[in-house]
Amino acid sequence: MRYWILFYDYVPDVVERRAPFRDEHLRLAREAVDRGELVLGGAYADPVDGAVLVWRTADAAPIERFVAGDPYVKNGIVTRHRIRPWNVVIGGATT
């Protein structure tokens, strides 16, 4: 198992545009938490122009599935995403 970071870049008017898709987006995120894959996540504050989701999985496949099913991505709220492996050195589970 390793840590991964999913970076999202958002459209400028994300707060208004995400409203119809927010419940479904959060449902998918909660399901990933319940499976033990998603560790934490949230949008940047001031300005709300992106988000970070931290994952702990064996590979990026669950993250890629999340992105493919995320209504924020499907409906153009996310303008760009990146999945990066993350080497945790201090805190959390480092093995």
Biopython code that builds the backbone (N, CA, C, O; Angstrom):
import numpy as np
from Bio.PDB.StructureBuilder import StructureBuilder

atoms = [
    (1, "MET", "N", (0.853, -1.190, 0.000)),
    (1, "MET", "CA", (0.000, 0.000, 0.000)),
    (1, "MET", "C", (0.888, 1.238, 0.000)),
    (1, "MET", "O", (1.931, 1.287, 0.651)),
    (2, "ARG", "N", (0.440, 2.225, -0.746)),
    (2, "ARG", "CA", (1.164, 3.484, -0.751)),
    (2, "ARG", "C", (0.156, 4.633, -0.792)),
    (2, "ARG", "O", (-1.028, 4.438, -1.066)),
    (3, "TYR", "N", (0.651, 5.804, -0.517)),
    (3, "TYR", "CA", (-0.188, 6.993, -0.586)),
    (3, "TYR", "C", (-0.131, 7.593, -1.988)),
    (3, "TYR", "O", (0.869, 7.491, -2.698)),
    (4, "TRP", "N", (-1.243, 8.221, -2.354)),
    (4, "TRP", "CA", (-1.386, 8.915, -3.631)),
    (4, "TRP", "C", (-2.116, 10.229, -3.369)),
    (4, "TRP", "O", (-2.904, 10.336, -2.429)),
    (5, "ILE", "N", (-1.850, 11.212, -4.196)),
    (5, "ILE", "CA", (-2.591, 12.471, -4.131)),
    (5, "ILE", "C", (-3.282, 12.682, -5.475)),
    (5, "ILE", "O", (-2.658, 12.609, -6.534)),
    (6, "LEU", "N", (-4.570, 12.942, -5.407)),
    (6, "LEU", "CA", (-5.354, 13.325, -6.570)),
    (6, "LEU", "C", (-5.564, 14.833, -6.493)),
    (6, "LEU", "O", (-6.191, 15.334, -5.560)),
    (7, "PHE", "N", (-5.042, 15.539, -7.467)),
    (7, "PHE", "CA", (-5.208, 16.986, -7.563)),
    (7, "PHE", "C", (-6.302, 17.278, -8.572)),
    (7, "PHE", "O", (-6.316, 16.710, -9.664)),
    (8, "TYR", "N", (-7.217, 18.165, -8.208)),
    (8, "TYR", "CA", (-8.241, 18.658, -9.125)),
    (8, "TYR", "C", (-8.041, 20.158, -9.308)),
    (8, "TYR", "O", (-7.779, 20.874, -8.342)),
    (9, "ASP", "N", (-8.164, 20.635, -10.545)),
    (9, "ASP", "CA", (-8.286, 22.062, -10.836)),
    (9, "ASP", "C", (-9.741, 22.302, -11.216)),
    (9, "ASP", "O", (-10.330, 21.524, -11.966)),
    (10, "TYR", "N", (-10.317, 23.384, -10.696)),
    (10, "TYR", "CA", (-11.730, 23.680, -10.905)),
    (10, "TYR", "C", (-11.949, 24.872, -11.832)),
    (10, "TYR", "O", (-11.059, 25.698, -12.037)),
    (11, "VAL", "N", (-13.152, 24.937, -12.381)),
    (11, "VAL", "CA", (-13.596, 26.111, -13.125)),
    (11, "VAL", "C", (-13.682, 27.299, -12.160)),
    (11, "VAL", "O", (-13.832, 27.098, -10.954)),
    (12, "PRO", "N", (-13.590, 28.535, -12.673)),
    (12, "PRO", "CA", (-13.624, 29.706, -11.786)),
    (12, "PRO", "C", (-14.895, 29.824, -10.941)),
    (12, "PRO", "O", (-14.821, 30.275, -9.798)),
    (13, "ASP", "N", (-16.048, 29.435, -11.469)),
    (13, "ASP", "CA", (-17.305, 29.576, -10.739)),
    (13, "ASP", "C", (-17.758, 28.250, -10.130)),
    (13, "ASP", "O", (-18.944, 27.923, -10.158)),
    (14, "VAL", "N", (-16.823, 27.500, -9.589)),
    (14, "VAL", "CA", (-17.086, 26.146, -9.090)),
    (14, "VAL", "C", (-18.164, 26.111, -8.018)),
    (14, "VAL", "O", (-19.002, 25.210, -8.031)),
    (15, "VAL", "N", (-18.171, 27.047, -7.107)),
    (15, "VAL", "CA", (-19.124, 26.994, -5.987)),
    (15, "VAL", "C", (-20.556, 26.982, -6.509)),
    (15, "VAL", "O", (-21.401, 26.254, -5.987)),
    (16, "GLU", "N", (-20.831, 27.773, -7.522)),
    (16, "GLU", "CA", (-22.173, 27.807, -8.095)),
    (16, "GLU", "C", (-22.442, 26.574, -8.966)),
    (16, "GLU", "O", (-23.520, 25.984, -8.905)),
    (17, "ARG", "N", (-21.463, 26.200, -9.764)),
    (17, "ARG", "CA", (-21.665, 25.130, -10.747)),
    (17, "ARG", "C", (-21.668, 23.730, -10.145)),
    (17, "ARG", "O", (-22.253, 22.818, -10.730)),
    (18, "ARG", "N", (-21.035, 23.535, -9.001)),
    (18, "ARG", "CA", (-20.956, 22.180, -8.439)),
    (18, "ARG", "C", (-22.230, 21.763, -7.718)),
    (18, "ARG", "O", (-22.439, 20.571, -7.494)),
    (19, "ALA", "N", (-23.073, 22.694, -7.356)),
    (19, "ALA", "CA", (-24.240, 22.411, -6.516)),
    (19, "ALA", "C", (-25.078, 21.222, -6.998)),
    (19, "ALA", "O", (-25.399, 20.364, -6.176)),
    (20, "PRO", "N", (-25.451, 21.118, -8.278)),
    (20, "PRO", "CA", (-26.291, 19.990, -8.686)),
    (20, "PRO", "C", (-25.588, 18.634, -8.627)),
    (20, "PRO", "O", (-26.244, 17.594, -8.666)),
    (21, "PHE", "N", (-24.265, 18.641, -8.532)),
    (21, "PHE", "CA", (-23.490, 17.395, -8.580)),
    (21, "PHE", "C", (-22.837, 17.045, -7.244)),
    (21, "PHE", "O", (-22.227, 15.984, -7.112)),
    (22, "ARG", "N", (-22.959, 17.915, -6.272)),
    (22, "ARG", "CA", (-22.237, 17.770, -5.005)),
    (22, "ARG", "C", (-22.630, 16.511, -4.239)),
    (22, "ARG", "O", (-21.754, 15.798, -3.749)),
    (23, "ASP", "N", (-23.916, 16.221, -4.124)),
    (23, "ASP", "CA", (-24.337, 15.038, -3.358)),
    (23, "ASP", "C", (-23.760, 13.755, -3.948)),
    (23, "ASP", "O", (-23.282, 12.896, -3.207)),
    (24, "GLU", "N", (-23.799, 13.616, -5.264)),
    (24, "GLU", "CA", (-23.256, 12.421, -5.910)),
    (24, "GLU", "C", (-21.738, 12.352, -5.756)),
    (24, "GLU", "O", (-21.189, 11.280, -5.504)),
    (25, "HIS", "N", (-21.068, 13.472, -5.904)),
    (25, "HIS", "CA", (-19.612, 13.533, -5.717)),
    (25, "HIS", "C", (-19.253, 13.080, -4.295)),
    (25, "HIS", "O", (-18.354, 12.261, -4.108)),
    (26, "LEU", "N", (-19.952, 13.612, -3.314)),
    (26, "LEU", "CA", (-19.667, 13.254, -1.917)),
    (26, "LEU", "C", (-20.038, 11.804, -1.617)),
    (26, "LEU", "O", (-19.368, 11.155, -0.814)),
    (27, "ARG", "N", (-21.091, 11.286, -2.243)),
    (27, "ARG", "CA", (-21.444, 9.881, -2.055)),
    (27, "ARG", "C", (-20.314, 8.975, -2.537)),
    (27, "ARG", "O", (-19.932, 8.031, -1.847)),
    (28, "LEU", "N", (-19.784, 9.263, -3.716)),
    (28, "LEU", "CA", (-18.666, 8.475, -4.247)),
    (28, "LEU", "C", (-17.444, 8.569, -3.337)),
    (28, "LEU", "O", (-16.750, 7.576, -3.119)),
    (29, "ALA", "N", (-17.186, 9.754, -2.810)),
    (29, "ALA", "CA", (-16.053, 9.933, -1.902)),
    (29, "ALA", "C", (-16.271, 9.147, -0.609)),
    (29, "ALA", "O", (-15.345, 8.502, -0.115)),
    (30, "ARG", "N", (-17.480, 9.193, -0.060)),
    (30, "ARG", "CA", (-17.755, 8.436, 1.183)),
    (30, "ARG", "C", (-17.610, 6.934, 0.963)),
    (30, "ARG", "O", (-17.120, 6.219, 1.837)),
    (31, "GLU", "N", (-18.033, 6.460, -0.197)),
    (31, "GLU", "CA", (-17.866, 5.041, -0.505)),
    (31, "GLU", "C", (-16.387, 4.664, -0.548)),
    (31, "GLU", "O", (-16.002, 3.597, -0.071)),
    (32, "ALA", "N", (-15.565, 5.533, -1.115)),
    (32, "ALA", "CA", (-14.122, 5.276, -1.153)),
    (32, "ALA", "C", (-13.528, 5.290, 0.251)),
    (32, "ALA", "O", (-12.623, 4.510, 0.548)),
    (33, "VAL", "N", (-14.027, 6.169, 1.113)),
    (33, "VAL", "CA", (-13.595, 6.182, 2.517)),
    (33, "VAL", "C", (-13.997, 4.876, 3.188)),
    (33, "VAL", "O", (-13.189, 4.257, 3.880)),
    (34, "ASP", "N", (-15.235, 4.459, 2.986)),
    (34, "ASP", "CA", (-15.729, 3.223, 3.599)),
    (34, "ASP", "C", (-14.932, 2.002, 3.155)),
    (34, "ASP", "O", (-14.787, 1.051, 3.922)),
    (35, "ARG", "N", (-14.416, 2.014, 1.937)),
    (35, "ARG", "CA", (-13.582, 0.912, 1.445)),
    (35, "ARG", "C", (-12.148, 0.999, 1.956)),
    (35, "ARG", "O", (-11.353, 0.087, 1.730)),
    (36, "GLY", "N", (-11.815, 2.085, 2.641)),
    (36, "GLY", "CA", (-10.465, 2.258, 3.162)),
    (36, "GLY", "C", (-9.481, 2.798, 2.139)),
    (36, "GLY", "O", (-8.271, 2.722, 2.353)),
    (37, "GLU", "N", (-9.973, 3.344, 1.031)),
    (37, "GLU", "CA", (-9.095, 3.850, -0.026)),
    (37, "GLU", "C", (-8.809, 5.345, 0.115)),
    (37, "GLU", "O", (-7.656, 5.769, 0.030)),
    (38, "LEU", "N", (-9.834, 6.123, 0.324)),
    (38, "LEU", "CA", (-9.688, 7.578, 0.436)),
    (38, "LEU", "C", (-9.457, 7.936, 1.896)),
    (38, "LEU", "O", (-10.257, 7.593, 2.766)),
    (39, "VAL", "N", (-8.360, 8.626, 2.152)),
    (39, "VAL", "CA", (-7.975, 8.987, 3.519)),
    (39, "VAL", "C", (-8.599, 10.316, 3.920)),
    (39, "VAL", "O", (-9.185, 10.426, 4.996)),
    (40, "LEU", "N", (-8.480, 11.313, 3.073)),
    (40, "LEU", "CA", (-9.077, 12.619, 3.331)),
    (40, "LEU", "C", (-9.094, 13.421, 2.043)),
    (40, "LEU", "O", (-8.364, 13.123, 1.097)),
    (41, "GLY", "N", (-9.924, 14.426, 2.021)),
    (41, "GLY", "CA", (-9.999, 15.259, 0.828)),
    (41, "GLY", "C", (-10.776, 16.526, 1.091)),
    (41, "GLY", "O", (-11.542, 16.621, 2.049)),
    (42, "GLY", "N", (-10.567, 17.490, 0.230)),
    (42, "GLY", "CA", (-11.306, 18.731, 0.340)),
    (42, "GLY", "C", (-10.811, 19.761, -0.648)),
    (42, "GLY", "O", (-9.738, 19.626, -1.236)),
    (43, "ALA", "N", (-11.616, 20.792, -0.816)),
    (43, "ALA", "CA", (-11.305, 21.880, -1.736)),
    (43, "ALA", "C", (-10.382, 22.888, -1.068)),
    (43, "ALA", "O", (-10.367, 23.033, 0.154)),
    (44, "TYR", "N", (-9.614, 23.579, -1.905)),
    (44, "TYR", "CA", (-8.812, 24.698, -1.412)),
    (44, "TYR", "C", (-9.755, 25.795, -0.932)),
    (44, "TYR", "O", (-10.897, 25.888, -1.381)),
    (45, "ALA", "N", (-9.271, 26.608, -0.032)),
    (45, "ALA", "CA", (-10.055, 27.737, 0.460)),
    (45, "ALA", "C", (-9.432, 29.044, -0.025)),
    (45, "ALA", "O", (-8.212, 29.203, -0.037)),
    (46, "ASP", "N", (-10.285, 29.959, -0.418)),
    (46, "ASP", "CA", (-9.920, 31.348, -0.680)),
    (46, "ASP", "C", (-8.707, 31.517, -1.574)),
    (46, "ASP", "O", (-7.662, 31.938, -1.078)),
    (47, "PRO", "N", (-8.780, 31.220, -2.832)),
    (47, "PRO", "CA", (-9.979, 30.918, -3.596)),
    (47, "PRO", "C", (-10.229, 29.411, -3.705)),
    (47, "PRO", "O", (-9.316, 28.598, -3.557)),
    (48, "VAL", "N", (-11.463, 29.074, -3.964)),
    (48, "VAL", "CA", (-11.842, 27.680, -4.201)),
    (48, "VAL", "C", (-11.571, 27.414, -5.682)),
    (48, "VAL", "O", (-12.451, 27.566, -6.529)),
    (49, "ASP", "N", (-10.339, 27.015, -5.970)),
    (49, "ASP", "CA", (-9.965, 26.803, -7.375)),
    (49, "ASP", "C", (-9.423, 25.403, -7.640)),
    (49, "ASP", "O", (-8.916, 25.120, -8.725)),
    (50, "GLY", "N", (-9.534, 24.538, -6.649)),
    (50, "GLY", "CA", (-9.076, 23.169, -6.814)),
    (50, "GLY", "C", (-9.309, 22.375, -5.548)),
    (50, "GLY", "O", (-9.870, 22.870, -4.571)),
    (51, "ALA", "N", (-8.859, 21.122, -5.592)),
    (51, "ALA", "CA", (-9.033, 20.238, -4.446)),
    (51, "ALA", "C", (-7.894, 19.224, -4.416)),
    (51, "ALA", "O", (-7.204, 18.999, -5.410)),
    (52, "VAL", "N", (-7.722, 18.624, -3.247)),
    (52, "VAL", "CA", (-6.743, 17.559, -3.047)),
    (52, "VAL", "C", (-7.448, 16.419, -2.333)),
    (52, "VAL", "O", (-8.166, 16.628, -1.356)),
    (53, "LEU", "N", (-7.230, 15.204, -2.838)),
    (53, "LEU", "CA", (-7.755, 13.997, -2.191)),
    (53, "LEU", "C", (-6.583, 13.057, -1.964)),
    (53, "LEU", "O", (-5.851, 12.739, -2.902)),
    (54, "VAL", "N", (-6.401, 12.616, -0.745)),
    (54, "VAL", "CA", (-5.302, 11.727, -0.383)),
    (54, "VAL", "C", (-5.836, 10.308, -0.287)),
    (54, "VAL", "O", (-6.827, 10.046, 0.394)),
    (55, "TRP", "N", (-5.173, 9.410, -0.971)),
    (55, "TRP", "CA", (-5.578, 8.013, -1.076)),
    (55, "TRP", "C", (-4.495, 7.113, -0.500)),
    (55, "TRP", "O", (-3.327, 7.498, -0.436)),
    (56, "ARG", "N", (-4.884, 5.920, -0.085)),
    (56, "ARG", "CA", (-3.930, 4.887, 0.311)),
    (56, "ARG", "C", (-4.398, 3.582, -0.332)),
    (56, "ARG", "O", (-5.338, 2.939, 0.136)),
    (57, "THR", "N", (-3.718, 3.210, -1.416)),
    (57, "THR", "CA", (-4.093, 2.040, -2.202)),
    (57, "THR", "C", (-2.831, 1.374, -2.738)),
    (57, "THR", "O", (-1.744, 1.950, -2.686)),
    (58, "ALA", "N", (-2.983, 0.171, -3.246)),
    (58, "ALA", "CA", (-1.847, -0.552, -3.822)),
    (58, "ALA", "C", (-1.411, 0.059, -5.147)),
    (58, "ALA", "O", (-0.223, 0.061, -5.472)),
    (59, "ASP", "N", (-2.366, 0.574, -5.909)),
    (59, "ASP", "CA", (-2.058, 1.188, -7.199)),
    (59, "ASP", "C", (-3.087, 2.273, -7.477)),
    (59, "ASP", "O", (-3.982, 2.519, -6.669)),
    (60, "ALA", "N", (-2.950, 2.912, -8.618)),
    (60, "ALA", "CA", (-3.809, 4.053, -8.928)),
    (60, "ALA", "C", (-5.175, 3.665, -9.494)),
    (60, "ALA", "O", (-6.012, 4.540, -9.716)),
    (61, "ALA", "N", (-5.418, 2.389, -9.730)),
    (61, "ALA", "CA", (-6.663, 1.964, -10.374)),
    (61, "ALA", "C", (-7.927, 2.453, -9.654)),
    (61, "ALA", "O", (-8.835, 2.945, -10.325)),
    (62, "PRO", "N", (-8.032, 2.340, -8.311)),
    (62, "PRO", "CA", (-9.246, 2.842, -7.653)),
    (62, "PRO", "C", (-9.427, 4.353, -7.813)),
    (62, "PRO", "O", (-10.553, 4.846, -7.874)),
    (63, "ILE", "N", (-8.332, 5.069, -7.877)),
    (63, "ILE", "CA", (-8.391, 6.521, -8.043)),
    (63, "ILE", "C", (-8.869, 6.857, -9.456)),
    (63, "ILE", "O", (-9.691, 7.752, -9.652)),
    (64, "GLU", "N", (-8.343, 6.129, -10.426)),
    (64, "GLU", "CA", (-8.767, 6.334, -11.807)),
    (64, "GLU", "C", (-10.250, 6.029, -11.983)),
    (64, "GLU", "O", (-10.941, 6.723, -12.730)),
    (65, "ARG", "N", (-10.747, 4.993, -11.299)),
    (65, "ARG", "CA", (-12.184, 4.677, -11.362)),
    (65, "ARG", "C", (-13.005, 5.798, -10.731)),
    (65, "ARG", "O", (-14.053, 6.177, -11.253)),
    (66, "PHE", "N", (-12.524, 6.325, -9.606)),
    (66, "PHE", "CA", (-13.218, 7.437, -8.954)),
    (66, "PHE", "C", (-13.323, 8.624, -9.905)),
    (66, "PHE", "O", (-14.399, 9.198, -10.074)),
    (67, "VAL", "N", (-12.214, 8.985, -10.517)),
    (67, "VAL", "CA", (-12.197, 10.125, -11.439)),
    (67, "VAL", "C", (-13.162, 9.880, -12.597)),
    (67, "VAL", "O", (-13.919, 10.776, -12.971)),
    (68, "ALA", "N", (-13.142, 8.687, -13.161)),
    (68, "ALA", "CA", (-14.002, 8.374, -14.307)),
    (68, "ALA", "C", (-15.483, 8.475, -13.964)),
    (68, "ALA", "O", (-16.297, 8.803, -14.827)),
    (69, "GLY", "N", (-15.841, 8.196, -12.709)),
    (69, "GLY", "CA", (-17.235, 8.239, -12.304)),
    (69, "GLY", "C", (-17.662, 9.520, -11.625)),
    (69, "GLY", "O", (-18.848, 9.707, -11.350)),
    (70, "ASP", "N", (-16.721, 10.408, -11.348)),
    (70, "ASP", "CA", (-17.015, 11.626, -10.596)),
    (70, "ASP", "C", (-17.825, 12.604, -11.443)),
    (70, "ASP", "O", (-17.384, 12.997, -12.523)),
    (71, "PRO", "N", (-19.008, 13.001, -10.963)),
    (71, "PRO", "CA", (-19.824, 13.952, -11.734)),
    (71, "PRO", "C", (-19.145, 15.313, -11.900)),
    (71, "PRO", "O", (-19.462, 16.041, -12.840)),
    (72, "TYR", "N", (-18.229, 15.668, -11.016)),
    (72, "TYR", "CA", (-17.489, 16.917, -11.200)),
    (72, "TYR", "C", (-16.639, 16.844, -12.470)),
    (72, "TYR", "O", (-16.522, 17.828, -13.199)),
    (73, "VAL", "N", (-16.054, 15.692, -12.727)),
    (73, "VAL", "CA", (-15.245, 15.500, -13.934)),
    (73, "VAL", "C", (-16.150, 15.394, -15.152)),
    (73, "VAL", "O", (-15.917, 16.053, -16.165)),
    (74, "LYS", "N", (-17.182, 14.564, -15.052)),
    (74, "LYS", "CA", (-18.082, 14.329, -16.186)),
    (74, "LYS", "C", (-18.802, 15.595, -16.645)),
    (74, "LYS", "O", (-19.153, 15.719, -17.818)),
    (75, "ASN", "N", (-19.021, 16.530, -15.727)),
    (75, "ASN", "CA", (-19.791, 17.724, -16.045)),
    (75, "ASN", "C", (-18.945, 18.987, -16.157)),
    (75, "ASN", "O", (-19.476, 20.096, -16.108)),
    (76, "GLY", "N", (-17.633, 18.825, -16.305)),
    (76, "GLY", "CA", (-16.766, 19.955, -16.594)),
    (76, "GLY", "C", (-16.428, 20.858, -15.431)),
    (76, "GLY", "O", (-15.892, 21.946, -15.642)),
    (77, "ILE", "N", (-16.721, 20.446, -14.212)),
    (77, "ILE", "CA", (-16.348, 21.238, -13.032)),
    (77, "ILE", "C", (-14.831, 21.142, -12.818)),
    (77, "ILE", "O", (-14.185, 22.116, -12.433)),
    (78, "VAL", "N", (-14.284, 19.964, -13.072)),
    (78, "VAL", "CA", (-12.846, 19.734, -12.992)),
    (78, "VAL", "C", (-12.268, 19.989, -14.381)),
    (78, "VAL", "O", (-12.668, 19.353, -15.356)),
    (79, "THR", "N", (-11.332, 20.918, -14.458)),
    (79, "THR", "CA", (-10.714, 21.247, -15.747)),
    (79, "THR", "C", (-9.458, 20.427, -16.002)),
    (79, "THR", "O", (-9.045, 20.260, -17.150)),
    (80, "ARG", "N", (-8.855, 19.920, -14.944)),
    (80, "ARG", "CA", (-7.634, 19.119, -15.056)),
    (80, "ARG", "C", (-7.479, 18.316, -13.780)),
    (80, "ARG", "O", (-7.819, 18.788, -12.695)),
    (81, "HIS", "N", (-6.963, 17.098, -13.909)),
    (81, "HIS", "CA", (-6.647, 16.317, -12.715)),
    (81, "HIS", "C", (-5.295, 15.642, -12.901)),
    (81, "HIS", "O", (-4.855, 15.386, -14.022)),
    (82, "ARG", "N", (-4.652, 15.364, -11.780)),
    (82, "ARG", "CA", (-3.380, 14.666, -11.768)),
    (82, "ARG", "C", (-3.373, 13.688, -10.606)),
    (82, "ARG", "O", (-3.863, 14.001, -9.521)),
    (83, "ILE", "N", (-2.820, 12.507, -10.834)),
    (83, "ILE", "CA", (-2.656, 11.505, -9.786)),
    (83, "ILE", "C", (-1.158, 11.319, -9.601)),
    (83, "ILE", "O", (-0.439, 10.989, -10.544)),
    (84, "ARG", "N", (-0.699, 11.534, -8.376)),
    (84, "ARG", "CA", (0.731, 11.428, -8.093)),
    (84, "ARG", "C", (0.976, 10.497, -6.917)),
    (84, "ARG", "O", (0.291, 10.614, -5.901)),
    (85, "PRO", "N", (1.939, 9.568, -7.020)),
    (85, "PRO", "CA", (2.338, 8.792, -5.847)),
    (85, "PRO", "C", (3.006, 9.739, -4.853)),
    (85, "PRO", "O", (3.665, 10.702, -5.247)),
    (86, "TRP", "N", (2.834, 9.463, -3.587)),
    (86, "TRP", "CA", (3.325, 10.359, -2.533)),
    (86, "TRP", "C", (4.100, 9.549, -1.517)),
    (86, "TRP", "O", (3.577, 8.583, -0.960)),
    (87, "ASN", "N", (5.340, 9.930, -1.270)),
    (87, "ASN", "CA", (6.158, 9.271, -0.258)),
    (87, "ASN", "C", (5.967, 9.965, 1.077)),
    (87, "ASN", "O", (6.481, 11.061, 1.300)),
    (88, "VAL", "N", (5.222, 9.317, 1.966)),
    (88, "VAL", "CA", (5.004, 9.866, 3.300)),
    (88, "VAL", "C", (6.203, 9.503, 4.158)),
    (88, "VAL", "O", (6.551, 8.329, 4.282)),
    (89, "VAL", "N", (6.827, 10.494, 4.744)),
    (89, "VAL", "CA", (8.035, 10.281, 5.541)),
    (89, "VAL", "C", (7.737, 10.394, 7.035)),
    (89, "VAL", "O", (8.313, 9.671, 7.848)),
    (90, "ILE", "N", (6.836, 11.303, 7.385)),
    (90, "ILE", "CA", (6.506, 11.534, 8.792)),
    (90, "ILE", "C", (4.999, 11.554, 8.951)),
    (90, "ILE", "O", (4.290, 12.173, 8.157)),
    (91, "GLY", "N", (4.506, 10.869, 9.991)),
    (91, "GLY", "CA", (3.076, 10.827, 10.267)),
    (91, "GLY", "C", (2.396, 9.756, 9.446)),
    (91, "GLY", "O", (2.953, 9.262, 8.465)),
    (92, "GLY", "N", (1.203, 9.403, 9.846)),
    (92, "GLY", "CA", (0.446, 8.390, 9.119)),
    (92, "GLY", "C", (1.164, 7.050, 9.130)),
    (92, "GLY", "O", (2.111, 6.844, 9.889)),
    (93, "ALA", "N", (0.711, 6.164, 8.299)),
    (93, "ALA", "CA", (1.347, 4.851, 8.151)),
    (93, "ALA", "C", (2.414, 4.970, 7.075)),
    (93, "ALA", "O", (2.085, 5.237, 5.919)),
    (94, "THR", "N", (3.657, 4.783, 7.414)),
    (94, "THR", "CA", (4.749, 4.988, 6.477)),
    (94, "THR", "C", (5.225, 3.694, 5.835)),
    (94, "THR", "O", (6.222, 3.694, 5.113)),
    (95, "THR", "N", (4.532, 2.601, 6.084)),
    (95, "THR", "CA", (4.940, 1.344, 5.438)),
    (95, "THR", "C", (3.850, 0.850, 4.534)),
    (95, "THR", "O", (4.001, -0.194, 3.899)),
]
sb = StructureBuilder()
sb.init_structure("model")
sb.init_model(0)
sb.init_chain("A")
sb.init_seg("    ")
for serial, (resi, resn, name, xyz) in enumerate(atoms, 1):
    if name == "N":
        sb.init_residue(resn, " ", resi, " ")
    sb.init_atom(name, np.array(xyz, "f"), 0.0, 1.0, " ", f" {name:<3s}", serial, name[0])
structure = sb.get_structure()
